[in-house]
Amino acid sequence: MLINRRGQVERTFVGEPKRIYLPDVGRQRAGIGHLRGLRHVHTVLDASGLVPEDLSDLTRLRLDTVVALEVLSSGEPGEVAFAYPTPGEGRGYRQQRARSVHELEVDYDELIREIEGTAARLQRTYEADPERERAVLVGAYRYREEAEVGMHELGELAATAGVAALETFVQLRPQVDHKYVVGRGKLEEVVLRCLDLGASLVIFDQNLTPAQARAIAAFSELRVIDRTQLILDIFARHAQSRDGKLQVELAQLKYNLPRLTDLDAGLSRLTGGIGGRGPGETKLEINRRRARDRITRLAREIEQLSRRRGLRRGKRQQSGLPVISIVGYTNAGKSTLLNFLTESKVTVANKLFATLDPTSRRLRFPTDREAIVTDTVGFIRDLPPDLLRAFRATLEELETADLLLHVVDVADPMLSDKMQVVGETLTALQLDGIPTLMVFNKADLSDRVTALALARRHQGVVVSATTGLGMPTLVHQIAHRLWQSEVIAEDDPWAAEAQAALHGRPSRG
């Protein structure tokens, strides 16, 4: 039975011995600030009490309570199990058991007032920052180390997008579930926690297929996005130039095109076949056609802008100035390095993908030589293919580079994996043949011995683009790579070690 707060029975229904199928009571969420005003009371044929489906219905439907009453073989009532929601606490509900309904001491009216009072306070807290969306992060991985890296990076992406990540859910499994990515039980747990925390968004670290996204959204009744959509949103926020905005829009359209669905059957044609066709295209077909037309126009505009950049690159090449391109994992400190080398004021932020549009500045050497230094978009693992293809026009700047500065955050515990990601991305872009100098940045945050060992192993240089440590040595190494000339940096305390690393000699320090 479904019973309202006046004690009136609104619905009666019959289930199976192990499963109760609720009638449609309106699956939309009633809002975290108040409950639905219905109690679900049902009988069971043993003392098993409440099952996970009961607790799921309690939380997802915002029911006041759910009660399982045992029926003895004599027809008399036996044990009773009782659960009610607890907003902001634990798993989102609390259970009680009693040997008889007469021993279940609950002041129902007082209990409901307390629950809704707590929920209302939580609601006001959530509404205090309405611009920041609340989400939980979910991922399925084979190994725990992989899970730690993936969820940490997903959390950084969420923070960059302005999302409040309230909690993370990880499931270790040999392969992802073909329908829900994680198992149904884990997804049920995620949904319960979202409703308890007031989260309206679920972000998966895996890239979801259209079928998976639809299945998870239908199951949870929450907004569901994946890692690719999150990255696309960040790119859309940070793109400043027309070129960058066009590339982001192109990648978004290509991503969303196979995910367009006809949600309203009333918009479809009346019937199919001869004599039964509707008056025109369906809404879905119109949207798809418009998306394809827009993709074609965007590709044409990006190609035109690419030709203009090619002309500018040609003029720079005619000037005879060598080109140095800064590459690396996102948030490795590339823009900070550019600012220090060229005394520029490029936007710098401690967040992922702060730079999307390429920026070029002149670098003057002590020997009256000059070079062009270009800052580019940072790389990241599993970069969406459409996004990489869309930004291929921007990354064309790398093709004419005489030297790549591969910037690595030397204080990052995952630097080896991130170096590998950058190397694989450069190979995919067919840029791995360009001479590369490894620059281990953020030395002020790292152990000196470890940093120097890395530089020696990779024939690189250790610097801090924030404090200037090692920067004269870096300028010397760049000049040595470009012109085989010497720009001595005697006053740099890291010079001896960096020189030794470059020439493969053990340092005397």
ABEGO torsion letter per residue (X at the ends): XBBBAAGBBABBBBBBAABBBBBBAGABBAEAABBAGBBBBBBBABAAEBBAAAAAAAAAAGBABBBBBBBBAAGBBBBBBBBBBBBGBEAGBBBBBBABAAABBBBAAAAAAAAAAAAAAAAAAAAABAABBBBBBBBBBABAAAAAAAAAAAAAAAAAAGBBBABBBBBBBABBBAAAGBBAAAAAAAAAAAAAAGBABBBBABBBBAAAAAAAAAAAGBBBBBAAAAAAAAAAAABABAAAAAAAAAAAAAAAAAABBBABAAABBABBEBGABBABBBAAAAAAAAAAAAAAAAAAAAAAAAAAAAAAAAAAAAAGBBBBBBBEBBGAGAAAAAAAAAGBABBBBBBBGABABBBBBBBBBAAGBBBBBBBBBBBBBGBBAAAAAAAAAAAAAAAABABBBBBBBAABAAAAAAAAAAAAAAAAAGAAABBBBBBBBGAAABBAAAAAAAAAAAGBBBBBAAAGBGAAAAAAAAAAAAAGBBBBBAABAAAAAAAAAAAGBBBAX
